[in-house]
Amino acid sequence: MSTEQVAQSNLFKPIRLNKNVELSHRIAIPPLTRARATKDHVPTDLMAKYYDDRTKTPGSLIVAEGTFVCPEAVGWGHAPGIWSDRQVKAWKQINDKVHANKSFISCQLWNLGRQADPVLLKEVGIAYKSASDVYIDEETEKKAKEIGNPLTPLTKEEIKNYVENVYPNAAQNAIEGAGFDFVEIHGAHGYIFDQFFQETSNKRTDEYGPQSIENRSRFFFEVLDSIVARLGGDGSKVAVRISPWAFFGGMEGNTRGIEKTKQEFGYIVEQLEQRRQKYGLAYLSIVEPRVSGVLSIEKDKVIGDNEWIFDLFKGVVLRSGTYYSFDKQFTALLKDVNNNDRTLIGIGRPAISNPDIVERLRNGWDAVYYDRDTFYVQRDDGYNTYGFHGQEAPKFSEEQKLYAGVPLA
């Protein structure tokens, strides 16, 4: 596939997300959890360089890694938060660098639910919560019960607090305090809202329970509406991510069948479109059926597609999932970006090892393969140790590779 085909595609045409944000191209870096924050979830100097380097092409969009909305949402080490003053001030320094590059950044609002580590939660005195008391697997159930932190359903009072306080506070901190351009509500990959969406993990008996997708999505839409209200009724700074086909986090994936998936997630997408028409939404982020979490699905096991979403949602759609090909066979990328003028293409893992992934695509330059073993380690190795095309690769001593960073605030 020629460089000219890529360069002349929609990929390098501008696209507007709201009245204040026009991207110069259609490549976005989706959220990539990297575990380089401090133990108390404060962004570090390592993260500042990482986000700075990946937004050097003016008019780029990067979605920051999953960011915890409150202490009760945690349960995984060294991911950032957005509830404390220190966290907000640290993120502000990162976002200032992104904006100095004339680029844009979205904060993904994250709550682990049953995917949290019950042991870690126990250590900090936090209860292990989900939609229901349905464990992700037998090993986690055994561990949680042995340490005296069993999984329990969120109470209606706890749901109300998330709706009225936690999520709106996090969104306000992100937009008004830290200077993010957008917030993205994480409704994908088996985390808290997906745990409510799907019957396999939602066994409640109240109005948030499994009787219908209307009930199972109620919590999510109450949070979305509350966030928009807190931001002055303007939803153009708010985005949503869903993964209809993913197995990650113990979800049903395509085992529920194509028609049921389209029916249930179709309701969610239709409701998002109604809200887009009412108060605006920046974009809808969707995960392609070719991936589930950090893993690619074997081709013969891929079932379903996301084309139907464009019939229901008339705003900008960010599509992510193995679009980049290291052998430069960009068939799916070009097909999807050219098929609909409302499309952004998410390129994630290749951007880890190629901070200038936009320019490598534009110019047909070879890309460097990533090292999965360094995805979640608390050191600079495999994080800021990748270079830009045409520049001498950065040289790091072993001591520098082991540097874990310092908090920005």
N, C-alpha and C positions, 0 to 999 in steps of 0.2 A: 504494500500500500504506500503510495507516494506521499511525500511531505506536502506536495501541492494540494492533494485531496484533503488533507487535514486542515491546512492553512486556509483553504477556500470554503470550508464547511461553516455551518452556523457556530462552531466551537469558538471562533474568534470574532464573533459579532457581539456588540454590547447588548445588555438586557437590564431592564429596570425592575427593581424589587419594591421600591416605594418612591415617594416624591423626592426623597433625599439621597437615595442610593441607586446609582447606575453602575453595574459591573462592566468592565471593558471586555470580558470574555465569558464563556459559559463553563469554565472549569472551576469547581469548588472543591476544597479539601474538607471532607466530612469529619465528624468527631472521631478522634483516635486516642483512646485511653493509653497513657504512657507512664503513669506512676512516678512522676518527678516532683511532685509537691512534697511538703514536709509531712511528718507524721500527724501533725494537727491541721493538715489540709490547707496550708498557705502556699501559694505559688512561689516559685524560686527563680533565681537569676538564670538557671538553665532554661526554664520555660520562656523567659523573656527573649533569649536569643533564638530559640526554636520557632516561636511565632513570628518574630521579626524576619528571620530568614525566609520563611515560607509565604510571605506577603510582599516580596520585593517588586513583583510586577504590579504597577498601579491598577487599581480597579479590581483587585482579587477579593474573593470571599473565602474565609476559613471559618469552620465551625469548631470552636474550642471543645476540648475533651469533656466527657461527662463530668458535671460539677455538682456536688452535693448541695441540696437546698437547705439542709438543717442537720444538726448532730444526729437526729433520729434516722436520717436517710442513709447513713454511712454503713460501713461493714466491709470495707475493702481498703487496704492501706495505700497511702500516698497519692490519692486522687484529690484534686482541689475542691474547695467549698466556696460558697458565696453568701454565707450568713453573718460572718463576723466583720468588724471594721478592718482588721488586719488583712483578711482575704480580699475585701473590696479594694483596699488601697494597693495591694499587690497586683491585682488584676488591672487596675487603672494604669499602672506603669507599663504593663504588657500592651494594653490597648492603645496607649499613647504611641508606642512604637509602630503598631499596625497602622494607625492613622497617619503617622509621619510618612509612611510608604504610600499614602493615598489609597489604602485598601480598607477592608471591612471585616468585622468579626462578630460571630454569633456565640452566645453562651448556651450550652446544652444543659438544661435543668434535669438533674438525675436523682433518682431514689431507688435503691436496690431492692427493697422488699425482701422476698425470700431468697434472693441471690446473695444477700449479705452473709458474712461469716459469723455465725452465732457466738463463736468463741471470742472474736474481736469485740463484738457488741457487749458481751458479758463483761469484758475487761473494763469497758468504759461505762457500764451501768445502764445500757440501753436494751429495751425489750426487742425481741425478734418478731417482726410483724409482716403480714401479707394481706391479700384479700381474704384468704381463708387459712385454715391450719393444714394445708396440703403442702407437704415438703417437696423440694425439688428432686430429692433422691433419698434412698434409704440410709446412705452414709451420713448425710447431713442431719437427717432425723435422729439417728443414733447419737451423734455428737451433741446436738442441741439438747436432747433430753438428759444425757449424762451430766452435762455441766449446769443443768437447771435453768436453761433459757429456751424453753420450747416455743415453737412457732404458734402465734395466736393471731386471729383476725383483727384488723383495725376496727376499733369501735366507731360508732357513728359520731361520737364527740371528737375522736381523733381525725376522722375524715373531714369534719367541719373545720377543724383547726388548720388542716392542710389547705382547704379551699379558701378560708377567709383570711388566713395569716401567713402560713409558711410559704406557699408558692407566690402569692403576690409580693411578699417581702423580698423573696429571692429575685424576682423579676425586676422590682424597683431598684434593688441593690445593683443588679447587673447593668441596667440601662442608665439610671440616673447617677448611681454612685461610681461604678467601675467604667462607665463609658462604652459598654458594648453597643453595637448597632442593632442587634436583635437578641431575643431569647428563643431557644428552640426547646419545646417540651418533649422530653424523651418518652415516647409511647411505644417503643419498639423493644425487640430482643429479650422479651421475658422479664423486663423490670416492672416496677410497681403497677403502672397503668395497663400493661400487657397482661399482668397477673389478674387484673379485674376484667379485661376484655374477654379472656378465653375460658371456656367451660372447664378445661382440664385443671385450672388452678383456682377457679371461683366457684365455691360451693355455699355462698351466703344464702340467707333466707329473707333478707330485707330488700329494700328498693335498689340496692347496689348489686343484687345477686343474679343468679344464672338463668332466671326465667326468660330473659330476652336480651338481645344485644343492646336494646335501649337502656335497660337497667345496668348492664355490665359496663357500659361506656358513660354512665351518668357522672361518676366521680371525675373522670377525665374532662368532660365538657363543663362541669361546674368549676374546675380549676382553670380551664382556658378562659371562660367568661370572666372569672374573678381577676385573673391577670390583666386582661384587657381593660376591665373597669379601673383597676389600680393605675394603669398607664393612661388614664384620661379618656378611655373609650376608643383609643386608636390601636387597632390590631395590626397595623402595617409594620410594627416592630416585633411581631410574634410569629413564630413558625412552629411546626409540629413534625415529629418523625414517627413513622409506623413501619412495621415489617410483617405484612400479611402472610408471607410464606415461610418465615424462619422457624427453625426448631430450637434455636438457642434459648437457654434458660428453661428447658423442659416444656416448651410450647408445642402445639400440635403440628405446626408446619403444614405441609400439603396433605397430611393424613386425613384432615377433615374433608377433603375433596375440593375440587375447583369451584363448584357452584356454591357450596356453603361458605367458602372463603370470600368469594365475590359478594355474596349476599350480606354477610356480617360486616366485613370491612367496607363494603359498599355503603352501608348505612353510615358508618363513621365518616367516610369521605363526603357523602352527601351533606351531612351535618356541618362538616368543615366548609363546604362550598356555601351553604346558607350563611354561615358566619363571615366568610370572606365577603359576601355581598353586603352584609350588614355593617361590619366594622373593619374589614380589610384583614388580610393575612399576608405575611411576607412571602412565604413559600411553604409547600408541603414536601417533606423529605421522605422518600420511600426506598426501601431496600429491595433490590432485585432478587428473584428466587434462586439466582446462581450462588448466593452467599447466605450464610447463617452465622451471625456474630463475626468472629475473626476467621472463620473457616469457609473455604469454597466448597460448593456442592458438586459432586461428580455429574458430568453432563447427562448421563443416562438416568439420573435421579431428579433432574430439574423438571418440575411440573408447574404449569401456570405461567402467567406473565403479568405485567403491570399496565398494558396498553389501555385497559378498560378504565383506569383511574382518570385518564384525560377526558373521558366522556362525562365524568361526574364532577371533576374539579377543574375550574377554568382559570386558576391562577398559575403561578410559576411552580414547576415540579422539579425537585432535585432528585435525580436517580443515581444510586450508588450500587456498585457490585461488580468487581472484576472487569471494569471497562478498559483499564490499561493493559496493554500486551507488551511484554518485554521484547517480543520478536516483531513488534510494530504491525500486528494484524488487528487493525482497529475497526473491524466490520460492525460489531454491535454498537460501538461508540458513535460512528458516523451515521449509522441507520437511525439511532434514537435521537441524536442531537439535531439531525436534519428533518426528522419526521414531524416534529412539532416545535413551533417557535417559542414555546413556553418552557423549554427544557434546559436545566442545568445538569452537568455530568459531574458526579462526585468521584474523585480519584484519591483514594486513601493510602493504603499501604505503600504504593510506589513513592508517595510524597514523603514518607519517612526517610528514605535513603536518597531522595532527590529534592532538595529544598526548592530548586528551580524547575519543578516538573512542568510548569506552564510553558516555559521557554524551550524545554527539551521537546515537548510536543509540537510547539509552533515551528521549530527549526529542524525537526527530525533527528535530534541528537540522541545517542544511545543513553540508556538509563542504567543506574547502578542497582543491583538487587539488594533487598533489605535482609537484615539478620533477625529472624523471629525470636531468637534466644535473648535479644536485648530489648524486646518490646516493653517489658514491665520491670526492669531492674532500676535500683536507686543509684544510678551513676550516669556520667555523661557518655560513656561508651555506647555507641549505637543510637545516640540522640543528636548531639551536635558534632559528631565526628565525621559527618558526610559533607562533601564539598559541592561547589558549583561547577558547571561545565566550563572547560577552558581555563580553570584555575588549578593551581597545584593543590593536590589533596592536603587537607590540614594534617599536620603531624602532632600527635598527642603522645605524651609519655604515659607509661603505665599509671603513674600517680594521677595524671590529668584525667585519664579514662575513668578512674575510680572516684573522681570528684562528684559528690552528691548534691552540690548546690547549697545556697543559703537563702532563707526567706527574703522576699522583697519588702516585707513590712513586719 
